[in-house]
Amino acid sequence: MPLSPERRSAALAAVTAVALLAASGCSTTPGSDRADATDAALGTGGNARAASSPGGLATQHLRWKACRAPSASEGGGTAPSPLPGGTRWQCATMKAPLDYAKPGGATIDLALIRAKARDTKHRIGSLIFNFGGPGGSGITGLPAFAKDYEKLRSRYDLVSFDPRGVGLSDGVRCQNARQLDAYFAQDATPTTPAQEKTFTKGLTDFAAACEKHSGRILPYVGTTNAARDMELMRQVLGDKKLYYFGISYGTELGGVYAHLYPKSVGRAVFDAVVDPTQNSEQSSLGQAKGFQLALDNFEKDCLARGAACRLPGSTPKEIQSFIIDLLNRIEKHPIPGIGARKLTGTQATNGVAQALYSKDFWPYLEQGLDEADGGNGALLLALSDSLNGRDQNGQYSNLQAANVAVNCADSRERYTLAQTKERLPTFRKASPVFGDYLGWGLMSCSRWPVKGQWRTPDVSAPGSAPILVVGNTGDPATPYAGARAMATALGKGVGVELTYHGQGHGSYDSGDRCVQSAVNSYLLDGKVPAAGTVCK
């Protein structure tokens, strides 16, 4: 299964901002290539703008209280610690229409978290974060990354949420931990008819479990409804405009919001930008190239350290040949991993991909490959578990279930087995390491019980305030070209592109002072950087 855009995790065990199963492209069904976000949304009927009224829910009063420890579906852990100065995190529940076409009908409870601004006298409003996925929990994500945004808390309440279908917000449930262990260990790059049968049965069983346990909400978890939820959130929080920081998939969500509600956009930043002009197949192919580029950079960095590099080879190509050979060996003969669990070829590939999300993880990748060559797959399996949302106790967050549910609710494409195999050579050419893995992932939505909304989302936002779009030239999950495409698609005078020459997924949390200064100046003081600004 391919990787979906996600923010890099802060630690190996982080589950709020890692890549996951992507619902990738499948054969296009008849109809227009681009589904306007104002077209009929899943399960709502009618025009999205006409169906967006939340009824009397816009005047609801939120009851903020101390946050408890995250649930297992959010990744577990302890209650968030107080921020510098003693500010404590507060949590609340907001009600939203399950179906925006029926604002007086059934509701869904959305979990929110906030840390109040330090300077209440000069407070601007609420700065709402989405950390990506889709499927990442904002309830755990915001406290985990809060130190990166402490400067922004000077004038903003920092706010995030579990989007519908995620974590505490009626999180999508599919298979249990035992079933997921088997699902993620199976061969995701089949080479024989028997393996293909097992692979497709795995997809069928997973989708059936999701429908069995969460069929009620599956039609309503798409990005359009999540954008409507943010507009309702803006109103309930009492803000005249939406102030927003979207990372990875959060940039797509922000783009759809801007299209639906351009006049409501205040100051917004998109970091690690999804290309809104690409369908799911093009996006997966772009990721194959992006992860290959990141791996090439990792190999060059290892060689630059001379004898300190633990991997065999005197050129990047030789190191890559070693990695490919190692992955092939593990695929044929899984090696000891953690406890009774062995490391399979698919999990080893997962582990390599996870470590490429941040340059901080490169030492773990080098160590993990070296140890796996010696027969110890524990570290690569730990990295793979982190990617899949599995904790050390064997419990899974609902990240993978929500990710597939949202992506398949959005994408209308469904690939057959034959169509997938037809495209594999193109994927292999793009990446000899990740090509097969991402190519086979095109079938991720092939058994899904809910139809998708669009081939690509409409993010055009005429009349919106400027949106700062930040692209990282070394980003593996959301390749750099996506930033330019998003800025263009938002429209003239709306999308303002900033380029960061770096490594890893995202830019602001890299610590680069140039990027952070530009973003902070815009969000705090309204100073829009010149279009085309470059940070090195």
Secondary structure as the mmCIF struct_conf table of DSSP 4:
data_model
#
loop_
_struct_conf.conf_type_id
_struct_conf.id
_struct_conf.beg_label_comp_id
_struct_conf.beg_label_asym_id
_struct_conf.beg_label_seq_id
_struct_conf.end_label_comp_id
_struct_conf.end_label_asym_id
_struct_conf.end_label_seq_id
HELX_LH_PP_P HELX_LH_PP_P1 PRO A 2 PRO A 2
STRN STRN1 LEU A 3 LEU A 3
HELX_LH_PP_P HELX_LH_PP_P2 SER A 4 PRO A 5
STRN STRN2 GLU A 6 GLU A 6
HELX_LH_PP_P HELX_LH_PP_P3 ARG A 7 SER A 9
BEND BEND1 ALA A 10 ALA A 11
TURN_TY1_P TURN_TY1_P1 LEU A 12 ALA A 13
BEND BEND2 THR A 16 ALA A 17
STRN STRN3 LEU A 21 LEU A 21
STRN STRN4 SER A 27 SER A 27
HELX_LH_PP_P HELX_LH_PP_P4 THR A 28 THR A 29
BEND BEND3 PRO A 30 GLY A 31
BEND BEND4 ASP A 33 ASP A 33
STRN STRN5 ARG A 34 ALA A 35
TURN_TY1_P TURN_TY1_P2 ALA A 37 THR A 38
BEND BEND5 ASP A 39 ASP A 39
HELX_LH_PP_P HELX_LH_PP_P5 ALA A 40 ALA A 41
TURN_TY1_P TURN_TY1_P3 LEU A 42 THR A 44
BEND BEND6 GLY A 46 GLY A 46
TURN_TY1_P TURN_TY1_P4 ALA A 48 ALA A 51
HELX_RH_3T_P HELX_RH_3T_P1 GLY A 55 THR A 59
STRN STRN6 LYS A 65 ALA A 66
HELX_LH_PP_P HELX_LH_PP_P6 ALA A 69 SER A 71
HELX_RH_3T_P HELX_RH_3T_P2 ALA A 72 GLU A 74
TURN_TY1_P TURN_TY1_P5 GLY A 75 GLY A 75
HELX_LH_PP_P HELX_LH_PP_P7 ALA A 79 LEU A 83
TURN_TY1_P TURN_TY1_P6 PRO A 84 GLY A 85
BEND BEND7 GLY A 86 GLY A 86
HELX_LH_PP_P HELX_LH_PP_P8 THR A 87 TRP A 89
STRN STRN7 GLN A 90 PRO A 97
BEND BEND8 LEU A 98 ASP A 99
TURN_TY1_P TURN_TY1_P7 TYR A 100 ALA A 101
TURN_TY1_P TURN_TY1_P8 PRO A 103 GLY A 104
BEND BEND9 GLY A 105 GLY A 105
STRN STRN8 THR A 107 ALA A 115
BEND BEND10 ARG A 118 ARG A 118
HELX_RH_3T_P HELX_RH_3T_P3 THR A 120 HIS A 122
STRN STRN9 GLY A 125 ASN A 130
STRN STRN10 GLY A 132 GLY A 132
TURN_TY1_P TURN_TY1_P9 GLY A 133 GLY A 135
HELX_RH_AL_P HELX_RH_AL_P1 GLY A 138 PHE A 145
HELX_RH_3T_P HELX_RH_3T_P4 ALA A 146 TYR A 149
TURN_TY1_P TURN_TY1_P10 GLU A 150 LYS A 151
HELX_RH_3T_P HELX_RH_3T_P5 LEU A 152 SER A 154
TURN_TY1_P TURN_TY1_P11 ARG A 155 ARG A 155
STRN STRN11 TYR A 156 PHE A 161
TURN_TY1_P TURN_TY1_P12 ARG A 164 GLY A 165
BEND BEND11 VAL A 166 VAL A 166
TURN_TY1_P TURN_TY1_P13 GLY A 167 ASP A 170
HELX_RH_AL_P HELX_RH_AL_P2 ALA A 177 ALA A 185
BEND BEND12 GLN A 186 GLN A 186
BEND BEND13 ALA A 188 THR A 189
BEND BEND14 THR A 192 THR A 192
HELX_RH_AL_P HELX_RH_AL_P3 PRO A 193 SER A 214
TURN_TY1_P TURN_TY1_P14 GLY A 215 ILE A 217
HELX_RH_3T_P HELX_RH_3T_P6 LEU A 218 TYR A 220
BEND BEND15 GLY A 222 GLY A 222
HELX_RH_AL_P HELX_RH_AL_P4 THR A 223 LEU A 237
TURN_TY1_P TURN_TY1_P15 GLY A 238 GLY A 238
BEND BEND16 LYS A 240 LYS A 241
STRN STRN12 LEU A 242 ILE A 247
TURN_TY1_P TURN_TY1_P16 SER A 248 SER A 248
HELX_RH_AL_P HELX_RH_AL_P5 TYR A 249 LEU A 260
HELX_RH_3T_P HELX_RH_3T_P7 PRO A 262 SER A 264
STRN STRN13 VAL A 265 ASP A 271
BEND BEND17 ALA A 272 ALA A 272
TURN_TY1_P TURN_TY1_P17 PRO A 276 THR A 277
HELX_RH_AL_P HELX_RH_AL_P6 SER A 280 ALA A 304
TURN_TY1_P TURN_TY1_P18 ARG A 305 ARG A 305
HELX_RH_3T_P HELX_RH_3T_P8 GLY A 306 ALA A 308
BEND BEND18 LEU A 311 LEU A 311
BEND BEND19 SER A 314 THR A 315
HELX_RH_AL_P HELX_RH_AL_P7 PRO A 316 LYS A 332
BEND BEND20 HIS A 333 HIS A 333
STRN STRN14 ILE A 335 ILE A 338
TURN_TY1_P TURN_TY1_P19 GLY A 339 ALA A 340
STRN STRN15 ARG A 341 LEU A 343
HELX_LH_PP_P HELX_LH_PP_P9 THR A 344 THR A 344
HELX_RH_AL_P HELX_RH_AL_P8 GLY A 345 ALA A 355
TURN_TY1_P TURN_TY1_P20 LEU A 356 TYR A 357
HELX_RH_3T_P HELX_RH_3T_P9 LYS A 359 PHE A 361
HELX_RH_AL_P HELX_RH_AL_P9 TRP A 362 ASP A 373
TURN_TY1_P TURN_TY1_P21 GLY A 374 GLY A 375
HELX_RH_AL_P HELX_RH_AL_P10 ALA A 378 ASN A 388
TURN_TY1_P TURN_TY1_P22 GLY A 389 GLY A 389
STRN STRN16 ARG A 390 ARG A 390
TURN_TY1_P TURN_TY1_P23 GLN A 392 ASN A 393
BEND BEND21 GLY A 394 GLY A 394
STRN STRN17 TYR A 396 TYR A 396
BEND BEND22 ASN A 398 ASN A 398
HELX_RH_AL_P HELX_RH_AL_P11 LEU A 399 ASP A 410
STRN STRN18 SER A 411 SER A 411
STRN STRN19 ARG A 414 ARG A 414
HELX_RH_AL_P HELX_RH_AL_P12 LEU A 417 ALA A 430
TURN_TY1_P TURN_TY1_P24 PRO A 432 PHE A 434
HELX_RH_AL_P HELX_RH_AL_P13 GLY A 435 TRP A 440
HELX_RH_3T_P HELX_RH_3T_P10 GLY A 441 MET A 443
TURN_TY1_P TURN_TY1_P25 SER A 444 ARG A 447
BEND BEND23 PRO A 449 VAL A 450
STRN STRN20 TRP A 454 TRP A 454
BEND BEND24 ARG A 455 ARG A 455
STRN STRN21 THR A 456 PRO A 457
TURN_TY1_P TURN_TY1_P26 PRO A 462 GLY A 463
HELX_LH_PP_P HELX_LH_PP_P10 SER A 464 PRO A 466
STRN STRN22 ILE A 467 ASN A 472
TURN_TY1_P TURN_TY1_P27 THR A 473 GLY A 474
BEND BEND25 PRO A 476 THR A 478
TURN_TY1_P TURN_TY1_P28 TYR A 480 TYR A 480
HELX_RH_AL_P HELX_RH_AL_P14 ALA A 481 LEU A 490
TURN_TY1_P TURN_TY1_P29 LYS A 492 VAL A 494
STRN STRN23 GLY A 495 TYR A 500
BEND BEND26 GLY A 504 HIS A 505
BEND BEND27 SER A 507 SER A 507
HELX_RH_3T_P HELX_RH_3T_P11 TYR A 508 SER A 510
TURN_TY1_P TURN_TY1_P30 GLY A 511 GLY A 511
HELX_RH_AL_P HELX_RH_AL_P15 ARG A 513 ASP A 525
HELX_LH_PP_P HELX_LH_PP_P11 VAL A 528 ALA A 530
TURN_TY1_P TURN_TY1_P31 ALA A 531 GLY A 532
STRN STRN24 THR A 533 CYS A 535
#
